[in-house]
């Protein structure tokens, strides 16, 4: 027992000396290459084993032959250990450099590291690739939004300039007293002011939606009541345009929504459908239950939307093709109600704020806009 204690003491003293030197070396190399730090750890381990073994061998008074055998074994083991540590360090450095190169290309088409990586570095590489893909998608969305924003600004500028120029001309004519029928001019001025007011309201609503500042007052209501209110609000415009409104198969399904906002959604869809439907056409509204959703649809007679434009319908500023160019109101001068392309963007924003989905598809003779809202529980 006493011999074992002495052996443990000598081995511990030898290992402690090597460990102290290793600690100082690691402190000095903490800002250097990771491969050098790993090699230093291997050297410390070899020195600790070697010094402890030699200390014990000297204490045991081994013969010269036996001591030579011990030194030879330690030497060979040390060489193999240090070579293995050096190879491991090179592999770690290669993987680290590959990850550094991949990190420089984050957000673009980054290539996966060619060198085989350890588990932790492989997981880091996968996270970098996933982050790069998300950044690329975000950049693509930002580019689309930026293009849409520039297009919207151009359209808004045109839409504001045209009625403002008309208002100025009519105001100057009234001021100069060269108007035979001032009531007609006053009516036109009021019409243009209402159009500008609606455009400003739409811009304000869209800005609230995009800023995430849309406040919802959710309550349990019947889809039948929502459709009835929307049809009642759109009836005067439909009668003026000579379009027939129909409520087909409207199920009295309960939903938990902000009734004012959803009524605005249906109103926007109905106004858009009425203005795109030829005279004597039909705009139909329906509602149905699909599993855990309630789907409301508005079908018009616009003639359809080109397939390449279907994905852009709900983009801010999208106005559509000639098939969906709004017709001029009877008795209205100018270019008619061209709008600013905000109605459908507002529809999507409000529906998504309710955790729903807005989509569009072509049907025979026109297109069908659908909004899917979560069905009420219980």
SEDO-853423 format. One line per field, with one value per residue: residue number from 1; x, y, z of N, C-alpha, C in turn. Coordinates in steps of 0.001 Angstrom, whole numbers, plus 500000, padded with zeros to 6 digits. Atoms other than C-alpha are relative to their C-alpha. Layout:
N
num c(NUM ...)
nc1 c(X ...)
nc2 c(Y ...)
nc3 c(Z ...)
cac1 c(X ...)
cac2 c(Y ...)
cac3 c(Z ...)
cc1 c(X ...)
cc2 c(Y ...)
cc3 c(Z ...)
END
This chain:
378
num c(1 2 3 4 5 6 7 8 9 10 11 12 13 14 15 16 17 18 19 20 21 22 23 24 25 26 27 28 29 30 31 32 33 34 35 36 37 38 39 40 41 42 43 44 45 46 47 48 49 50 51 52 53 54 55 56 57 58 59 60 61 62 63 64 65 66 67 68 69 70 71 72 73 74 75 76 77 78 79 80 81 82 83 84 85 86 87 88 89 90 91 92 93 94 95 96 97 98 99 100 101 102 103 104 105 106 107 108 109 110 111 112 113 114 115 116 117 118 119 120 121 122 123 124 125 126 127 128 129 130 131 132 133 134 135 136 137 138 139 140 141 142 143 144 145 146 147 148 149 150 151 152 153 154 155 156 157 158 159 160 161 162 163 164 165 166 167 168 169 170 171 172 173 174 175 176 177 178 179 180 181 182 183 184 185 186 187 188 189 190 191 192 193 194 195 196 197 198 199 200 201 202 203 204 205 206 207 208 209 210 211 212 213 214 215 216 217 218 219 220 221 222 223 224 225 226 227 228 229 230 231 232 233 234 235 236 237 238 239 240 241 242 243 244 245 246 247 248 249 250 251 252 253 254 255 256 257 258 259 260 261 262 263 264 265 266 267 268 269 270 271 272 273 274 275 276 277 278 279 280 281 282 283 284 285 286 287 288 289 290 291 292 293 294 295 296 297 298 299 300 301 302 303 304 305 306 307 308 309 310 311 312 313 314 315 316 317 318 319 320 321 322 323 324 325 326 327 328 329 330 331 332 333 334 335 336 337 338 339 340 341 342 343 344 345 346 347 348 349 350 351 352 353 354 355 356 357 358 359 360 361 362 363 364 365 366 367 368 369 370 371 372 373 374 375 376 377 378)
nc1 c(500837 499093 499366 500982 500125 498831 500138 501001 499424 499034 500735 500743 499083 499567 501129 500294 499019 500351 501248 499733 499408 501051 500927 499344 499952 501347 500262 499266 500466 501457 500399 499415 500812 500585 499176 498859 500491 500230 498700 499435 500672 499434 498647 500131 500384 498826 499027 500494 499824 498567 499341 500450 499452 498566 499803 500263 498930 498809 500217 499993 498617 500001 498714 499839 500754 501436 500278 499981 501263 501065 499818 500334 501463 500540 499661 500841 501374 500046 499957 501303 500993 499801 500384 501470 500485 499728 500978 501297 499974 500136 501383 500839 499704 500588 501442 500256 499810 501124 501148 499755 500307 501451 500620 499839 500984 501343 500960 499903 499974 498824 499701 499711 498573 499605 499307 500886 499999 500504 501429 500341 499761 501007 501239 499817 500080 501409 500657 499577 500699 501402 500033 499754 501224 501003 499599 500227 501440 500365 499520 500876 501257 499751 499900 501353 500725 499442 500509 501421 500132 499690 501099 501143 499767 500206 501435 500664 499676 500835 501399 500218 499785 501118 501167 499636 500009 501397 500565 499477 500644 501402 500019 499688 501156 501016 499514 500072 501399 500231 500702 501436 500702 499091 500387 499322 498603 499955 500195 498765 498991 500290 499645 498545 499559 500309 499053 498725 500173 499940 498626 499230 500434 499400 498573 499869 500328 498924 498824 500239 499874 498599 499265 500466 500737 501439 500623 501215 500977 500542 501239 500601 501063 500389 499583 501197 500180 498928 500294 501182 499586 499168 500876 500799 499155 499590 501170 500141 499040 500411 501154 499505 499223 500819 499502 500885 499338 500662 499421 500242 499576 499257 500245 499982 498926 499447 498563 499568 499270 500400 501047 499835 498908 500372 500985 499226 499391 501032 500368 498956 500110 501217 499805 499061 500701 501033 499360 499358 501012 500765 501392 500891 499294 500370 498977 500585 499302 500368 499227 500094 499104 499022 499266 499921 500012 501187 499510 500911 499535 500660 499767 500420 500000 498977 499355 498827 498716 498908 499381 498755 500314 500754 499191 499767 501283 500108 498859 500312 499874 500375 501254 500555 499957 501105 501260 500500 500009 501328 500792 500342 501362 500881 500070 498783 498982 498637 499548 500667 499382 498876 499493 498547 499514 499794 501120 499710 498927 500657 500733 499067 499474 501007 500267 498857 500042 500941 499428 500672 499314 500719 499526 500825 499891 500873 501153 500613 500502 499510 499084 500604 499161 500403 499326 500215 499859 500158 501369 500132 499994 501140)
nc2 c(498792 498870 499857 499395 498585 499315 499948 498970 498698 499654 499784 498750 498871 499873 499496 498623 499126 499879 499254 498580 499477 499979 498898 498764 500000 499729 498584 499218 500321 499905 499191 500580 500988 501077 501198 499900 500264 501437 500658 499713 500896 501336 499975 500022 501363 500873 499653 500443 501454 500322 499583 500858 501350 499962 499806 501275 500936 499666 500365 501456 500441 500990 500219 499196 500596 499766 498582 499739 500500 499059 498766 500282 500081 498648 499207 500371 499568 498539 499611 500296 499087 498652 500013 500021 498670 499072 500263 499521 498551 499584 500229 498966 498726 500034 499810 498628 499119 500213 499299 498562 499672 500082 498867 498795 500018 500132 499158 500280 501436 500506 501413 500736 500309 501262 500839 500635 499268 500686 499839 498627 499132 500332 499346 498566 499824 500085 498768 498940 500191 499620 498550 499433 500146 499054 498652 499855 499830 498674 499009 500057 499352 498567 499442 499943 498937 498717 499710 499700 498693 498963 499976 499387 498560 499410 499995 499056 498649 499728 499924 498753 498863 499832 499313 498687 499062 499741 499146 498644 499403 499694 498906 498770 499651 499446 498718 499009 499802 500356 501283 499865 500857 500212 501182 501155 499952 500317 501438 500630 499738 500885 501357 500137 499932 501295 500979 499763 500398 501456 500415 499719 500974 501294 499924 500042 501356 500892 499729 500633 501449 500350 499703 500881 499195 500202 500475 500765 500233 501293 500468 501137 499554 500949 499642 499537 498571 499258 499932 499151 498601 499627 499882 498779 498851 499971 499990 498781 500000 501034 499490 498951 500634 500984 501330 500675 500655 501216 500716 501412 501001 499365 500764 499180 500532 498995 499714 499016 499011 498594 499917 498786 500201 501015 499365 499191 500932 500410 498824 499778 501039 499766 498815 500388 500898 499255 499117 500805 500825 499242 499692 501167 501157 500474 500179 500933 500196 501257 500343 501437 500499 500994 500515 499011 498674 499509 499383 499074 499782 498994 500376 498927 500325 499138 500657 500738 499337 500795 500890 499432 498910 500474 499908 498593 499320 499370 499124 498575 499251 500763 499526 501025 499867 499249 500692 499580 498547 499590 499207 498665 499873 499249 498567 499496 499632 500411 501350 500978 500308 500896 500524 499987 501361 500284 500738 501413 500087 499832 501253 501025 499616 500198 501436 500619 499581 500925 501350 500613 500011 499420 500588 499721 500985 499743 500869 499768 498651 499000 500513 500193 499616 500732 499768 501110 499548 501086 500152 499805 501246 500218)
nc3 c(500000 499924 501314 500900 499646 500518 501456 500305 499695 501043 501250 499877 500085 501389 500803 499589 500647 501423 500099 499772 501230 501024 499719 500439 501466 500506 499760 500993 501358 500054 501155 501200 500709 499220 500212 499095 498639 499886 499958 498675 499051 500192 499446 498535 499616 500188 498972 498689 499917 500050 498758 498908 500175 499722 498563 499340 500389 499231 498592 499883 500267 501072 500671 501192 501102 499783 500170 501433 500561 499636 500769 501400 500111 499833 501173 501127 499707 500089 501408 500597 499427 500525 501405 500041 499601 501095 501058 499527 500054 501395 500419 499376 500651 501345 499850 499568 501150 500915 499432 500158 501389 500171 499296 500814 501085 499439 500697 501432 500274 499299 500228 498779 499865 500606 499034 499009 498740 498832 499753 499636 501143 501014 499595 500255 501456 500378 499568 500909 501274 499800 499855 501327 500800 499495 500392 501443 500184 499491 500955 501179 499629 499866 501347 500553 499306 500405 501346 499867 499350 500995 500961 499330 499883 501329 500292 499100 500478 501171 499592 499275 500875 500934 499402 499492 501134 500314 498956 500189 501174 499684 499031 500718 500827 499099 499488 501082 500366 501404 499992 500199 499037 498859 499231 500588 499589 498568 499868 500424 498965 498863 500402 499978 498607 499398 500519 499331 498597 499963 500251 498783 498985 500335 499688 498546 499553 500423 499167 498697 500160 500217 498773 498936 499018 500175 498767 500293 498929 500429 499380 500699 500897 501037 501340 500716 499709 500655 501433 500176 499855 501143 501174 499856 500272 501407 500883 500815 501102 500961 500743 500895 501066 500696 499643 499052 498872 499550 498869 500269 499025 498908 498776 498775 499166 499090 500021 499011 500790 499872 501021 500806 500949 500980 500879 500938 500950 500957 500779 501013 501024 500777 500835 501049 500921 500730 500973 501039 500658 501014 499692 500021 499464 498664 498972 499035 498729 499342 498802 499700 498942 500428 498837 498926 500601 500693 501233 500665 501372 500827 501389 500903 501422 500596 501126 499543 499795 500577 499022 499479 499074 498838 498783 499673 499807 498688 499756 499890 501230 501197 500577 500870 501444 500588 499703 498692 499898 499572 500944 499514 499488 500886 499748 499353 500958 499693 500287 499145 498709 500235 498743 499829 499848 498578 499420 499803 499014 498697 499755 499523 498701 498950 499864 499328 498598 499354 500181 501136 501288 501141 501250 501171 501078 501140 500214 501312 500227 499060 498983 498678 498860 498802 498736 499071 498619 499030 499483 498557 499228 499125)
cac1 c(500000 502895 504550 501345 501101 504671 504007 500888 502853 505687 503234 501164 504186 505384 501937 501439 504677 503660 500180 501550 503721 500740 498499 501050 501376 497602 497374 500020 498394 494787 494749 496529 495294 492967 495187 498143 496039 494941 498549 499590 496968 498327 501889 500817 499154 502261 504548 502320 502361 506068 507187 505022 506241 509902 509544 508046 510700 513515 511947 511660 515399 514797 517751 519180 517583 514152 514417 515322 512263 510029 511538 511180 507525 506843 508662 506729 503414 504272 505147 501897 499861 501433 501006 497356 496862 498518 496264 493198 494240 494643 491183 489627 491405 490315 486710 486916 488290 485551 482915 484564 484366 480720 479925 481283 478662 475689 472634 473805 474189 476594 478308 478528 482037 483880 485890 484238 483290 482742 479255 479290 480854 478466 475511 476939 477335 473681 472579 474658 473090 469578 470325 471712 468548 466336 468352 468184 464411 464133 466259 464099 460932 462490 463318 459760 458346 460719 459722 456064 456588 458236 455478 452844 454446 454487 450835 449781 451605 449735 446387 446849 448109 445187 442284 444233 444747 441039 440112 442392 440899 437318 438118 439692 436670 434297 436478 436535 432755 432952 430865 427307 426348 428253 426208 427724 431234 430496 429248 432407 434582 432796 433271 436999 437398 435627 437902 441000 439650 439120 442658 444137 442035 443289 446898 446435 444799 447537 450260 448641 448476 452092 453271 451421 449333 445945 443826 441096 437955 437116 433610 431543 429364 427555 428959 425398 425191 428588 427592 424200 425823 428373 425676 423579 426537 427433 423869 423784 426966 425706 422422 424290 426522 423686 425174 423070 424186 423422 424004 424347 424472 425588 425908 425192 428566 429955 433381 435332 436443 436382 433066 433866 437153 435771 432807 435347 437128 433917 433032 436395 435956 432407 433299 436243 434015 431207 433565 435133 431883 430138 426676 423892 426503 426284 428425 427796 428744 428827 430092 430856 432505 435686 436984 438206 437792 434947 435515 433787 433974 433110 432733 432589 432341 435589 436659 439500 443003 446104 447811 451086 449296 447436 450330 450467 446798 447181 450397 450362 449707 448613 445897 445526 445143 442770 440173 439927 440142 437246 434465 433576 430558 427548 427596 431091 433750 437463 439084 436754 437692 441094 441936 445444 445667 445360 442003 443206 446399 444216 442053 445045 446441 443177 442554 446100 445685 442802 445142 443314 444246 443245 443461 442082 441421 439898 436443 434234 433716 435520 437450 436694 438234 438191 439027 439439 438878 439316 435964 434719 435303 432497)
cac2 c(500000 502301 501594 502467 505719 506628 505742 507915 510749 510648 510324 513200 515461 514713 515289 518471 519936 519167 520514 523780 524250 523355 525861 528620 527565 527560 531011 532304 530637 531585 534074 531805 529014 526377 523697 524965 524907 521322 520301 521992 519987 516785 517787 518447 515027 513287 515203 514405 510692 510676 512639 510609 507331 508343 509565 506249 504313 506188 505627 501897 501704 499880 498393 500203 497726 498036 501808 501839 499721 502122 505158 503490 502675 506197 507705 505730 506422 510123 510343 508632 510832 514056 513070 512259 515592 517436 515714 516473 520099 520377 518879 521327 524274 523169 522885 526263 527907 526308 527666 531095 531057 529956 532700 535323 534268 534189 535551 534410 531017 529702 526377 523724 523094 520401 519178 516633 518323 517107 516942 520409 522076 520202 521480 525008 524583 523528 526551 528838 527306 527716 531306 532012 530639 532740 535869 535225 534805 537950 539873 538660 539693 543066 543601 542735 545056 547829 547523 547447 550492 552486 551479 552473 555878 556503 555529 557515 560571 560264 559637 562663 564946 564310 565156 568022 569562 569167 570696 573670 574228 574040 576316 578893 578726 579291 582107 583845 583478 581859 578827 578524 575698 576112 573324 570832 572000 571827 568270 567316 568960 566992 563767 564375 565310 562110 560100 561738 561195 557496 557211 558840 556588 553519 554658 555220 551811 550068 551800 550596 547039 546994 548523 545868 548554 547213 546817 544162 544019 540339 539059 536043 536808 534895 534849 535333 538712 539793 538956 540651 543888 543857 543266 546090 548473 547497 547524 551227 550881 547631 549274 552248 549953 547655 544625 542073 540948 537429 535684 532008 529316 531544 529252 530775 529672 531449 533107 535131 538255 542016 542443 546006 544989 541842 543838 546216 543230 541981 545515 545949 542622 543474 546968 545527 542812 545216 547629 544760 543093 544156 545677 543103 540817 538966 539187 536278 535857 532503 531065 527473 525482 523544 521505 524183 527135 529239 530257 533332 533804 536642 535646 538256 538343 540131 537580 536174 537191 536119 533193 535101 537831 535622 535649 539474 540208 541032 543030 546686 548828 545998 547192 544245 543803 545480 542826 544228 547926 549555 550942 554593 555411 556587 560343 560611 562434 561888 558507 556880 555406 553998 553520 553212 549432 549337 547586 544020 544650 545867 542752 540464 542456 542366 538672 537697 539749 537352 534350 533705 533401 535314 533729 534090 531698 531907 530484 530348 533917 535612 535035 534036 535788 533718 534514 531665 532529 530234 528842 529716 527039 525485)
cac3 c(500000 500846 497470 495632 497551 496622 492971 492977 494596 492039 489113 490436 490885 487343 485837 487893 486555 482978 483604 484967 481899 479681 481434 480834 477182 476634 478183 475798 472766 473486 470603 468149 465899 467317 465759 467792 470970 470294 469628 472870 474779 473226 474169 477763 477922 476556 478931 481911 481137 480290 483351 485685 484225 484331 487908 488950 486969 488701 492086 491408 490485 487231 485384 482399 480032 481595 481711 478015 477230 479131 477379 473959 474547 475809 472853 470252 471996 472198 468493 467472 469832 468606 464943 465573 467354 464460 461904 464030 464312 460532 460036 462490 460864 457394 458548 460271 457127 455024 457422 457302 453514 453678 456197 453779 451222 453586 451779 448341 446698 449295 448541 451244 452647 450720 453692 456016 459267 462774 464258 465809 462761 460458 462479 462284 458514 458201 460222 458008 454896 456337 457339 453875 452267 454548 453827 450082 450294 452399 449908 447034 448887 449675 446019 445019 447682 446671 443021 444027 446247 443458 441075 443615 444174 440430 440098 443154 441808 438513 440212 442447 439720 437359 439732 441306 437882 437180 440529 439838 436392 437699 440634 438310 435975 438900 440199 436800 436428 432971 433917 432618 434997 438274 439890 437459 438326 442039 441643 439757 442415 445136 443179 442768 446440 447507 445229 446719 450227 449489 448139 451240 453504 451624 451962 455690 456141 454160 456158 459396 458080 456896 460184 462182 463882 462801 465932 465764 467912 467567 468256 467275 464246 461543 458021 456772 458522 457159 453592 454016 455233 452408 449755 451145 450978 447390 446040 444990 442910 441358 440382 438909 436872 435797 437569 439438 442909 444084 447399 446562 449221 452060 455065 458481 459869 462950 462832 465363 463479 463521 461730 460596 458971 457322 456023 454494 452923 451357 450301 448544 446752 445712 444457 442556 441052 440118 438373 436408 435364 432138 432259 432818 434370 437679 440796 443146 446797 448592 451874 452844 455615 454837 457786 460233 457854 456516 452895 451467 447698 445327 441665 438882 435094 434269 431677 433756 434783 432797 434506 434834 436807 439286 441744 441655 442216 445924 445536 446509 443441 441133 438758 436447 432752 430341 431162 434679 433855 435741 433596 433852 435946 433959 433599 435031 433108 433031 433097 435530 438865 438171 441803 443190 443298 447092 447595 447126 449108 451983 451599 451990 454925 456880 456156 457192 460379 461155 460525 457263 453596 450475 447023 443506 440639 437202 436571 433508 432304 435147 438336 441908 444909 448092 451688 454151 457824 460839 461929 465404 468044 469969)
cc1 c(500870 500676 499045 499828 501180 499929 499013 500558 500962 499288 499248 500902 500469 498889 499676 500987 499688 498718 500200 500615 498950 499019 500586 500025 498632 499625 500686 499450 498497 499500 500603 499061 499472 500821 501199 499580 499739 501320 500655 499375 500561 501411 499967 499644 501181 501041 499565 500200 501482 500700 499575 500593 501483 500272 499787 501106 501274 499837 500065 501386 500029 501399 500062 499198 498508 499633 499998 498716 498859 500101 499629 498492 499373 500283 499114 498547 499872 499994 498640 498944 500130 499640 498475 499414 500220 499007 498608 499926 499854 498565 499079 500220 499393 498491 499641 500160 498861 498749 500170 499685 498501 499306 500122 498937 498572 499062 500048 499981 501264 500163 500332 501491 500329 500657 499000 500152 499542 498535 499635 500192 499015 498663 500079 499916 498555 499247 500382 499284 498537 499858 500215 498754 498934 500346 499776 498516 499547 500446 499120 498659 500174 500098 498632 499204 500504 499513 498523 499784 500292 498880 498773 500166 499775 498517 499252 500255 499134 498546 499695 500104 498793 498795 500345 500032 498575 499347 500479 499308 498556 499901 500294 498829 498897 500419 499883 498574 499688 499233 498512 499206 500931 499645 500692 501470 500142 499824 501270 501103 499780 500380 501511 500537 499723 500957 501358 499942 500073 501405 500871 499625 500620 501488 500236 499734 501121 501254 499836 500190 501463 500856 499594 499213 498493 499418 498659 499135 499210 498745 499433 498804 499708 500466 498816 499782 501081 499725 498817 500361 500822 499160 499169 500838 500380 498830 499859 500971 499611 498818 500435 500737 499186 500461 499082 500832 499191 500753 499655 500563 500903 499646 500128 501025 500553 501520 500292 500927 499611 498996 500161 501074 499642 498917 500700 500671 498998 499554 501023 499897 498765 500143 500934 499317 498966 500625 500658 499018 499220 498567 499133 500701 499562 501251 499371 500895 499520 500901 499774 501008 500909 500858 500000 500052 498625 500493 498894 500568 499140 500388 499452 500017 501012 500640 501259 501245 501078 500728 501254 499758 499298 500777 500219 498733 499943 501209 499542 500231 499617 498638 499408 500112 498803 498654 499402 500077 498593 499304 499632 498551 499149 499957 501226 501017 501350 500238 499315 500789 501106 500525 501510 500553 500241 498938 500323 501156 499439 499226 500929 500521 499011 499739 501161 500089 499032 500485 499285 500837 499099 500593 499019 500247 499029 498886 499415 499439 500519 501007 499293 501020 499463 500821 499633 500298 499854 498576 500003 499954 498763 498664)
cc2 c(501255 500233 500652 501482 500803 500136 501092 501384 500454 500288 501330 501204 500225 500577 501443 500975 500207 500804 501481 500644 500094 501137 501328 500087 500322 501463 500872 499813 500205 500839 499484 498951 498922 498717 500004 499732 498520 499231 500207 499109 498583 499921 499940 498599 499049 500282 499527 498500 499643 500342 499142 498613 499966 500192 498700 499007 500269 499588 498500 499409 498885 499875 500857 499466 500279 501470 500375 499537 500977 501280 499790 499951 501384 500862 499685 500463 501521 500464 499777 500973 501408 500085 500010 501357 501016 499808 500496 501517 500524 499829 501072 501351 500049 500206 501416 500978 499845 500715 501514 500448 499956 501178 501283 500094 499832 501007 499837 498487 499408 498502 499343 499695 498636 499059 499351 500687 499099 500328 501443 500952 499717 500646 501512 500294 499953 501263 501175 499894 500417 501514 500691 499925 500986 501439 500239 500189 501382 501098 500034 500667 501507 500667 500121 501126 501373 500394 500368 501375 501140 500121 500675 501509 500691 500087 501010 501432 500371 500195 501265 501206 500258 500668 501373 501032 500337 500913 501443 500700 500387 501149 501335 500448 500610 501380 501105 500249 499681 498692 500259 499201 499711 498768 498744 499949 499646 498508 499246 500191 499072 498565 499772 500024 498671 498913 500156 499576 498483 499486 500204 499017 498626 499976 499914 498595 499027 500220 499393 498499 499609 500277 499101 500714 499851 499373 499344 499865 498746 499659 498861 500486 498917 500506 500544 501498 500844 500175 500919 501475 500458 500176 501276 501237 500131 500123 501294 500026 498959 500470 501072 499401 498984 498577 499401 499291 498792 499411 498529 499123 500607 499290 500923 499441 501094 500149 501045 500992 501402 500261 501237 499802 498962 500526 500901 499109 499585 501175 500304 498984 500229 501209 499672 499113 500739 500860 499222 499151 500829 500246 498771 498725 499689 499919 499171 499867 498704 499786 498538 499646 498936 499626 501053 501425 500323 500805 500864 500299 501047 499701 501090 499506 500807 499389 499259 500855 499135 499188 500603 501119 499533 500154 501446 500743 500769 500865 501462 500688 499236 500459 499016 500333 500807 499376 500474 501511 500477 500832 501337 500025 500791 501466 500588 500331 499479 498564 498957 499759 498991 499389 500047 498602 499603 499080 498559 499793 500160 498737 498947 500333 499751 498521 499311 500434 499149 498554 499245 500077 500616 499413 500331 498907 500384 498974 500345 501418 501055 499412 499989 500352 499293 500446 498868 500487 498807 499957 500178 498652 499911 500238)
cc3 c(500000 498664 498998 500285 499465 498475 499603 500237 498901 498666 500037 499895 498562 499122 500353 499367 498527 499819 500199 498758 498879 500204 499552 498474 499402 500194 498950 498591 499817 498823 498691 499417 500942 499847 500942 501441 500208 500091 501359 501062 499884 500585 501513 500476 499905 501081 501375 500163 500065 501310 501173 499915 500324 501485 500759 499675 500785 501455 500208 499691 498971 499405 498746 498831 500134 499810 498522 499326 500284 499176 498537 499800 500120 498773 498808 500216 499870 498558 499331 500508 499418 498517 499847 500365 498886 498855 500399 499943 498582 499505 500575 499325 498605 500060 500402 498843 498998 500509 499882 498579 499744 500666 499195 498914 500518 499323 498502 499810 500610 499747 501327 500070 499407 500998 500961 501349 501133 500238 500277 498815 498875 500330 499770 498508 499521 500404 499111 498663 500122 500129 498660 499127 500458 499610 498507 499709 500467 499043 498751 500288 500101 498634 499348 500633 499582 498611 500043 500619 499012 498977 500597 500102 498659 499670 500864 499536 498808 500409 500796 499077 499094 500655 500561 498880 499597 501016 499839 498834 500306 500995 499315 499125 500845 500499 498955 499528 498559 499872 499851 501020 501182 500824 499476 500435 501479 500245 499629 501041 501192 499669 500069 501427 500713 499515 500677 501462 500138 499785 501242 501111 499738 500328 501507 500530 499650 500838 501394 499927 499883 501230 501152 501068 499852 501260 499673 501246 499627 500782 499153 499180 498988 498641 499203 500228 499320 498511 499738 500097 498795 498738 500057 499680 498530 499047 499188 498817 498957 499160 499008 498809 499199 500231 501061 501079 500435 501187 499880 501109 501073 501296 501212 500980 500909 499824 501066 499308 500445 498881 499112 498940 498938 499057 498983 498957 498938 499134 498908 498869 499122 499080 498844 498955 499170 498917 498856 499216 498984 500449 499742 500450 501418 500873 501121 501228 500621 501207 500318 501085 499403 501188 501110 499468 499441 498807 499403 498619 499307 498551 499089 498557 499240 498767 500376 500092 499348 501077 500608 501001 501268 501303 500442 500406 501319 500341 500062 498664 498751 499494 499018 498536 499507 500301 501313 500178 500365 498938 500630 500469 499018 500395 500621 498945 500394 499643 500857 501262 499792 501271 500064 500175 501441 500584 500292 500970 501408 500361 500566 501394 501125 500221 500720 501459 500808 499911 498885 498741 498936 498725 498877 498971 498899 499946 498628 499920 500935 500961 501345 501072 501244 501190 500951 501412 500933 500541 501515 500690 500864 499346)
END
